Amino acid sequence: QEVLTTAKRVGDYTPAFAAIGQLLPVFARWFVDEWALPDELGVREHRLRLMNAISTSCSELASLHLLAR
């Protein structure tokens, strides 16, 4: 998060995209192995807040959702 914030602030996007790239294996594993919206409301809300935070941080750099199309 710190790398993304700093890179966006100074307009140096190469390290920002590199930081996102380093997280891709973590995201992939999370979605494949762990992602589920459980019935337990607290856990569900926490996971949705986390995904929203990730989406907000990354979407300030690019429309990454377009890569899934």
Buried (B, 14 or more C-beta within 10 A) or exposed (E): EEEBEEBBEEEEEEEBBEBBEEBEEEBEEBEEEEEEEEEEEEEEEEBEEEBEEBEEBBEEBEEEEEEEE
